[in-house]
Amino acid sequence: MNRPAPVSSRLPDFTWDTLDAAAATAAAHPGGLINLSMGTPVDPVPPVIRQALADASNAPGYPLTAGTPALRGAIAAWVSRACGAGLDGLGVLPTIGSKELVAWLPTLLGVGPGDVVVVPAIAYPTYEDGARLVGATTVRADSLTAVGPTPRVRLVWVNSPGNPTGRVLPAAHLRKVVDWARERGAVVASDECYLPLGWDAEPVSILSPDVCGGSYEGVLAVHSLSKRSNLAGYRAGFVAGDPALVAELLKIRKHAGMIVPAPVQAAMVAALGDQAHADEQRERYRARRERLRAAFTGAGFTVEHSEAGLYLWMTRNEDCWDTVDWLARRGILVAAGVFYGPAGARHVRAALTESDEHVAAVADRLRD
């Protein structure tokens, strides 16, 4: 009996597993491991959010897949403030973090074999993973003219501020992407998880009237509270945009049981309604960014883009694995640029999400 190939065979090895050897080298450093390889928050969850979670912990019933009215209102209000979106005709939906939606969006949109998913040339790996899961073709391109005349583009991913590069796309560029996709009936999904973290440039949302022209037709913005509010462990995200697309996502997610737990929904309301903790966290990242940038440039690295977001995109003008090894011998673990596509083969990515103590130690280790 011939069994079908397992679904996992469509996917590469899990990206970060390939760092195991470098992690072991870095952990052997006398001062221990400084892990800059993942954007994993290390600072405490703000008390206002923890209290909201605790207060909602007596939740014996099933939560709403669509989110409580309070949560839908909090998401819409935040999107209006942070993205410049109007509330008329805006669809919103909570998600189990943002990675879940990124991976499953092609499936939820009915993308399949023969269809094309466009992703940035240097991109978060999960965009391509989602295309692989449905058997679609991935095209890496920062310019839509490079996509060619194919009529089968169903989904276009944009990511600004970018992961891993920290690059910010101007409104005019995003508007061209939206216009191009609308002409072809394709959906534009904008990963905006790092939107609140502009440093040398001000990011703009795809939901801004300057980009979408005041209409949300064919556009979705993906957001997360993992970075803004240190809620990576809560799996708290949401999508906003085209109400017809959001309604379709909701229908499928009801059947599939893709539901944000009720206590997390309550915590999200508190997080979205409190700007003070987000400002404090942003200041922590700003200070760490300055220290790490100075430490790496002082050690001969060139930092490229990185004008926003949670990472430094750097090169020593050598193969990225040589750089990973050089840093690992100093107890510092970073992500290899090739994780994000062939164009990143001579870069590495360093996250700003280590403790202040470890960030301060990076400069000393780089001088060794």
DADA-V61633 format. One record per pair of residues at least 12 apart in sequence whose C-alpha atoms are under 6 Angstrom apart, sorted by the first residue. I is the first residue (numbers start at 1). J is the second residue. D is the distance in whole Angstrom. If there is no record, write none. Layout:
I:J:D / I:J:D
//
This chain:
10:132:6 / 22:328:6 / 25:328:6 / 26:328:4 / 26:329:6 / 26:331:4 / 26:332:6 / 29:331:5 / 33:331:5 / 34:332:5 / 35:333:5 / 36:333:5 / 36:334:5 / 36:350:5 / 36:351:5 / 37:333:6 / 37:334:4 / 37:335:5 / 37:350:6 / 39:351:5 / 39:353:6 / 41:230:6 / 41:353:5 / 45:230:6 / 49:267:5 / 49:270:6 / 49:271:6 / 52:266:6 / 52:267:5 / 53:263:5 / 53:267:5 / 56:263:5 / 57:263:5 / 63:262:5 / 65:259:5 / 66:93:6 / 71:269:5 / 74:269:6 / 83:205:5 / 83:208:6 / 84:208:5 / 85:207:5 / 85:208:5 / 90:241:5 / 90:243:6 / 91:240:5 / 91:241:5 / 91:242:6 / 91:243:4 / 91:246:6 / 92:239:6 / 92:240:4 / 93:238:6 / 93:239:5 / 94:237:6 / 94:238:4 / 95:237:5 / 95:238:5 / 96:235:5 / 96:236:6 / 96:237:6 / 96:260:5 / 97:235:4 / 97:236:4 / 97:237:4 / 98:224:6 / 98:237:5 / 103:126:6 / 103:130:4 / 104:130:6 / 112:134:5 / 112:135:6 / 112:136:5 / 113:135:5 / 113:136:5 / 114:136:6 / 115:136:5 / 115:152:5 / 116:136:6 / 116:137:5 / 116:138:6 / 116:152:6 / 116:153:4 / 116:154:6 / 117:138:5 / 117:155:5 / 117:156:6 / 118:138:6 / 118:139:5 / 118:140:6 / 118:156:5 / 119:140:5 / 119:157:5 / 120:140:5 / 120:141:5 / 120:142:5 / 121:140:5 / 121:141:5 / 121:142:6 / 122:340:5 / 122:341:5 / 123:340:5 / 124:163:6 / 124:340:6 / 125:340:6 / 154:186:5 / 155:186:5 / 155:187:5 / 155:188:6 / 156:188:5 / 157:188:6 / 157:189:5 / 157:190:6 / 158:190:5 / 159:190:6 / 159:191:5 / 160:192:6 / 161:194:6 / 161:308:6 / 161:309:6 / 165:305:6 / 165:306:6 / 165:313:5 / 166:305:6 / 166:306:4 / 166:307:6 / 166:308:5 / 166:309:5 / 167:305:5 / 167:306:6 / 168:203:6 / 171:211:6 / 175:211:4 / 187:218:5 / 187:219:6 / 188:219:5 / 189:219:6 / 189:220:5 / 189:221:6 / 190:221:5 / 191:222:5 / 192:222:6 / 192:223:5 / 193:223:5 / 193:224:5 / 194:309:5 / 197:308:6 / 197:309:5 / 198:308:4 / 199:307:6 / 199:308:5 / 200:307:5 / 201:307:6 / 216:241:5 / 216:242:5 / 217:242:5 / 218:242:6 / 219:241:6 / 219:242:6 / 220:240:6 / 220:241:5 / 221:239:6 / 221:240:5 / 222:239:5 / 223:237:6 / 223:238:5 / 224:237:4 / 225:237:6 / 228:278:6 / 229:278:6 / 295:363:5 / 301:315:6 / 301:316:5 / 302:314:5 / 302:315:5 / 310:351:6 / 310:352:6 / 311:350:5 / 311:351:4 / 311:352:6 / 312:349:6 / 312:350:5 / 313:349:5 / 314:347:5 / 314:348:5 / 315:347:5 / 318:346:5 / 319:346:5 / 320:336:6 / 320:345:6 / 320:346:5 / 320:347:5 / 320:348:6 / 330:365:6 / 334:349:6 / 334:350:5 / 335:348:6 / 335:349:5 / 336:348:5
//
